[in-house]
Amino acid sequence: MKGKARILIVDDEANARAALSEILHDEGYTTDTAADGFKALGKLPDFDPDVVLTDLKMPGLDGVGLMDKGRHLCPDAVFVVMTAFGTIDSAVTAIKQGAESYLTKPLDMGALSAVVARAVDKAHLSRENRRLRERLQVRNAVGHIVAEDPLMVEALALVDKVAPSRASVLILGESGTGKELIAEAIHKGSPRAKEPFVRINCAALVESLLESELFGHEKGAFTGAFSRREGRFKQADGGTLFLDEVSEIPLPTQVKLLRFLQEKTFERVGGNETLKVDVRILAASNRDLSQRIAEGRFREDLFYRLNVVSVPIPPLRARPRDIPALAAFFLRKYAEENGKRVEGLDDAALSLLVSYPFPGNVRELENLIERAVVLADGPRIGARHLPTAVARTAPDGAPPQVPGATIAELERHAILKTLEHCGGSTSKAATILGISARKIQYKLHEYEPDSSDR
């Protein structure tokens, strides 16, 4: 980590600056110097240091003033102060003003190395957390959906376009891909956003109950109908009705749904009164509706009415770049729910997740991460916290069984597999892995003798 860490040394004594710069440079850090607080402020934006090692007492802008102004320019930078006035009062003041630690002059080289190393680690953690927050803030205009893979970004772009319209939308995708979340996003991006969003799972009800749920019923319409009941269409008036698993609607009910799409009218079960409502229909299916039409189980005219615009949602295995961001999102969610301090996944766990085909898609990933958080006994989720099925289905080139693999072997696998999924882009792989592109390039140079494995 030292090779990428940048230290800005601020001291009004030229000899002290030069000596510290030489010492830290010899330890592998990139260094720069400034003669006072004001000169340091000028260097902060371009140098972007991980650690600012500053004298506390300086003419003009002192160390405390530099911390106060500098944290706005470099929010991830960690400040360590040096003082020849090693009193408790000066140390306490520096810590209260935001210093990570302090050193007394003349400096002890062992203490200097240890304090700077800890400060660098804290700065890197701060930067990693900020990058994570930025990734989790990847949003499309109509919803809160984590998406980094181009396939999902393309699907969300289509959602952006169709949301403001009145058109019916058919959302297609395997179970667990997030079709309901997409439907909510379309509703929130429409002029109907403040009106009801009503959903119904068409596969969960038998024909008689489904028809009543959709259209409502009159008192006495069937056994147990002791009073009039309004259906989902009436509840959704002015808003959006989401028909999940629309392929499972029985044919007689399909006829009534088709009539509504054509005329915007319907009758309650057992009633004669024609009702008219303003409802936008969104539908979703995990089945091939063309095949259902060929089998005579779905009306072709209804299909065309529902499928004014089709939004296909790719399975998770087809968008592996989303896996790290989604895992981080669910990890934070369930860590908070369970009151646990879990900061992330280690390289071995991440590599296994990216390689796993996820037959249950995003829903499976969410359940898997919840389980891992519950089982976690440290700050990071490891391969041992994942179900054995995940490791068992890892493809050729996966890391050795854990335990048994070295950290270097796991790191190598994570980097190479992520690069493979990113088409060789070191910058994209660096974003996913939460490390710098420079580190990836450095590691690739290390792997050069084994380049045939790539």
N, C-alpha and C positions, 0 to 999 in steps of 0.2 A: 504493500500500500504506500510505502514511502515515496516511490518513484513518481507517483501522481499527486502527492500532497504538496501544497504550496504554503510557505511560511513567509509572512511579511514581518520584518524586524524593524521596530521603531525605537530609536534611541538618539538623543542629542549628542552622545559621545561617539565620535567617528571610529575610534579604536574598538569600542565595545561592539558597534554595529558590524564592523569587518570581521571581528573574531567570531561572533555568533553566527554570521553568515557562513563562514568557512567551516565551522564545526557542524552545523546542521546540513550543509551541502555534502560534507563527507559522510554523513549518516544516510544520505540518499534522498534528501528533500530538495525541492526546488525553492530557492530563496530570492527575496528582493528586500531592499532596505529603504528607509525614509528617515530623515534627520529630525522631523518633528511631526506633531499630530496633523497639521494642515497638509504637509506634503504627503502623509500617509493617506489622507482622504482622497487626494488626487489620484493615488495609485490603486485604490480599492476596486473601482469598477473594471479596469482592464486586467489587473493581476488576479482578481477574484480569489483571495487566499482562503485556505482552509483554516489556518490559524494566524492570528495577529499577536505577535510577541512584543509587547510594548512597555517601555519604561513608564512608571507611574508619574514621576515628577519631571516635567519638561516645560521649557518656556513656551508661551503662547497657548497652544491647545495641549493640555496634559492627557495622561492615559485615560482618565475617567471621561473627559470630554470626547476623546477619540472613540471610546466605546459607545457613548450616547449617540453620536452622529454616524458612526461607522456601521452600526447594526442595521440602519435603514438602507445603506448601500449594499451591504453583504449580509443578508439575514442568516445565512448558514455559517458564517465565520465564527470561530470560537476565540475568545480573547483571553490571553494569559498576561498578567502584569508582572513587571519586575520593579523592585524598589530597594533602595539602599537604606530606607527607613523601615526596617523590618519590625515595626510595632504591630501589636494586635489591632490597634485602631485603623491603621492604614490598610491592613489586610482585610478587615471586616468591611471597610468602606468600599474597597475594590470589588469584593464578592457581591455586596449588596447592589452595586451598580451594574452587575452583569458579567463580571469576570468568572471564568471557569476555575481558575486557580491563580496562585501567585508564587513568585520566586524571590528570594532575598539575595542581594548582592553583597559580597562576591558570589557568583553563581556556582553551585555544585553541579558538575557535569552529569553525574548520575541522576540527580533530581531533574535537571533540565531535560534529559532524554526521556525519562519516565513521564513527566508532565506533558511534554509536547506530544508524545505518542498517544496518551489518553485523549488529549485535545483533538488530535487528528481523527481518532476513532469516533469521537462525538460528532465532529463536523461531517464525517462521511455518513454517519447514521442520520444526521439531520437532512443531508442532501438526498439520501435514499428515501426517507419518509416524504420529503417534498415531491420527489419524482413519483412516488406511489400515489400521493394525493392528486397530482396532476393527471396521472393515468386514470384514476378513479373518477375524475371530473370530465372524462371524455363523454360528451353528451350530444345527442342530436336535439334539434330545436323543439321536439314535441314530447320528449320523455327523458327518463333517467336510465339509460341503457349503456352498460359497459361494452364498448366495441372498439377493437383496434385492428382486427383482421379486415383486409380489403373487401372480402365477400360480405361481411356484416355491415361494414361502412356503406357499401353499395345498396344493401337492403334498406338501411336507415335513410339514405338519400331518397329512395323511392317513397318511403313513409312520409318524409318531409313534403314531397310533392303532392301526394294524394290526400293528406290529412285535411287541408282547408276545403276540399270539395264536398259535394253531397253524394258522391258515387259510392255504391256498394263495393266492398273490398273482400276478396277471398285470400286468407292467409294460409299458406301451405307449408308444412314441415313435420318432421318426426315428433313423436311425443317427447316433451321435455325441452324443446328448443326455445320456448319462450313466446309462443303464439299469443297467449293472453296479454303478455306484457306489451307486445307490438300493438294489439288492439287498443289497449289503454293509451298508448302513445298516440295513435291516430285520433282517438277521441280528444285527448288533451290538446292536440294541435289543431283542432277544428273550432269553428264558431260555436259549437255545442259544448264546449269544455265545461261551462258552468251548469249544464243540465245533467240529468242522470246518465250514468253509465251502468247499464243493466246486463248481466251475463247469465247464461244458462248452459249447462252441459247436456246436450241432446242425447247423449248415450246413457245418461244416468236414470232416465225415466221411461216407463213403458208408454205405449202409444196414447192410451186414454189420459194418463196423467200429464204427458208432455203437451198435448193439445190444450188441456186446461191451464197448464202453467203459462203457455204462450198467449192464449187468447182470453183466458178467464172463463168463468161459467156462471150460469144463472142458478138461483135457488131451486133445488129439486132436479137439476139436470142429470144427476146420477146418484146412486146410493151414497150417502154421506155428505152430499152437497146441501148443507143446512142453510146456507145463505149465499148471496151473490159474492163472487170473488173477482177482482180485477187481475188480469194476467200481466205478463212481462211487457207486452206491447204498450199497454196503457201506462204502466210504471215508467216506461222509457220515453213517454211522449215529450217531444222537444229535444231529446237526447239521442243516445246510441244504444242499440241492442246487439250484444255479441253472442252469436250462436256457435258455441264450441262443439267439435265433433259433429258438424252438420251432416256428414255422410250417413249418420245413424238415424236420421229422421225418417219415420215410416212414410210410405208412399201417399196414403190418404192425407197426412199432415203436410206433406210436400205440396199438395194441390192448394191447400189453404194459404201456405206461405207464398206460393207463386202468385196467387190472387192479390195478396197484400202488396207484393213488390210491383205488381202491374197497376193496381188501383188505389193503394194506400188505405184500403178498407178491410174490415173483418167483422165477424159476429162472435159473441161469446158462445161457448158450448151450451146448447140447450136454449139459445135465445134467437130472436128474430131481428133485433135492433142492429142496424148497420152502424158501426163505429169508424171514425176516421181519426188517425193520429199522425203526427209528424215524427217519424223515427228513421234514423239511418241504420242500415243493417251491415254489420261486419260478421263474417263467418270464418271458421277455421276448420281444417281437416288434416289428419295425419295419414289419410288414405288416398289412393289414386282414384279421383272421381271419374276419370275417363273409363277406368276399368269397372267402376260401380255402374256407370251408364250402360256399358256393354253387357253387364250382367242383368240389366233391367231393374236395378235396385236404386237408381237415382235418375230423376227426370232431367233430360238434356236441356229443356227450356229453363228449368230452375237453375241449372248450372250456369247458363249464360247470363241470367239475371243477377246471380250472386257474384259472378266473375267479371264484373266491369273492369276492375283492376286486380291483378294477382300479385301478391307479395310473397315470394318464396323465401323461407328462412333456412339457411344451410345448417346441416347437423354440426355439432361441435367438432367432430373429427375432421371436418373439412375446413375449419377455421382455427388451427392450433394457436395462432397468435393471440386469440382471445383468452386462452386457458390461463396464462399467468395473471392477467388483469382480473378475470373473474374469480380466480382462486383468492387473490388478495382482497377483493371486495367481500367475498363470503367469509374469509378469515377475520376481517375486521368486524363484520356483523356478529359472528358467533362468539368472538372473543369478548365483545362488549356484553352480549347477552349472558354469557357464562361467567363474567367477572374475572377473566383470565388475561394475563399479559403475554400474548403470543404475537411476536413481531413479524413473522414471515415463514417461508419455507426454505429449507436448505437446498443446495444444488441437486442432490440425489432425488429428493422428493419432487422437485420441479421437473426434472428430466423424465421421471416416470409418468407424471401427469401429462406432459406434452406428448409422450409416446403412446399413451393409452387411448383406445378407440372410442370410449364413452358411448356405449349403446344406449344409455339412458340420458345422454346429452347434458344440458346445463343443470337439469334437476338432479341428475346423478352426481355431478361435480359438487353441487351445493350440499347434498347429503353427505358426500365423502369428506368435504372440508369440515362440516359440523362435527362429524365423528372424530376427525383428527384433532380438532380443537379440544374436544372433551377428553381425549386420551393424552393430549400433550402434557409433558412434564417439564418443559423448559421453554425458553423464549422462541424456539423455532420448531416447526413441524418437520420431522424427518421421515425417511422411507419406512421406518418401523411403525409409524402411526397410520400408514395407509393400508387398505385391505390387501390381502395376499393376492387377490385376483388382479390387482393393478400391476404388481411386479411380475406375475406369472405370464401376462400377455405382452410384456415388453418385447419389442422386436430385436432382431440381430443388431449388435452394436450398442445395446443397452449396457449400463454400468454393471460391474460384477455384483453378485448378491450382497445385500447389506444385512448384517455386518460382513466384512470381508474385503471391502473395497477401500482404497486409500482416498483421502480428500482430493489429491491431485487427479486420480482416475475419475472420480465423480465430477470434478470441475471440468476436466477435458471433455467428458461426454456431454455435459450440459451445454458447453460452449459450441461444440461441433453440431449437436442436434438442433440447437436453436438457430445457428447459422444456416443449416440445411432448410429449416422451415421458413427462414427469412430470405431465401434465395441468395445467400452469401453476403447480405448487407450487414456490415459490422455495426453501423449506427442503429439499425432497427433491432438487431440482436442485443446490443448494449442496453437499449431502452427496456426490453423485455426482462433481461437478467438483472437490471439495476446496477450495472457496472459501466465503466467508461469504454468507449470504442478503442481507446489507446491500449487498455489492458487486454482486450480481445486480440488486437494486432500483435501485442507482445507475446501473448500465449500461443498464437498461431506460429510465430517464429520459433518458439520453444518446441512445438510439435513437428517442425519441418522434417526431422529425420523419419518421422512416421507418416509422412504426407500420403503415402499410398493408402493409408487407412481412411483418408478423407475422400 
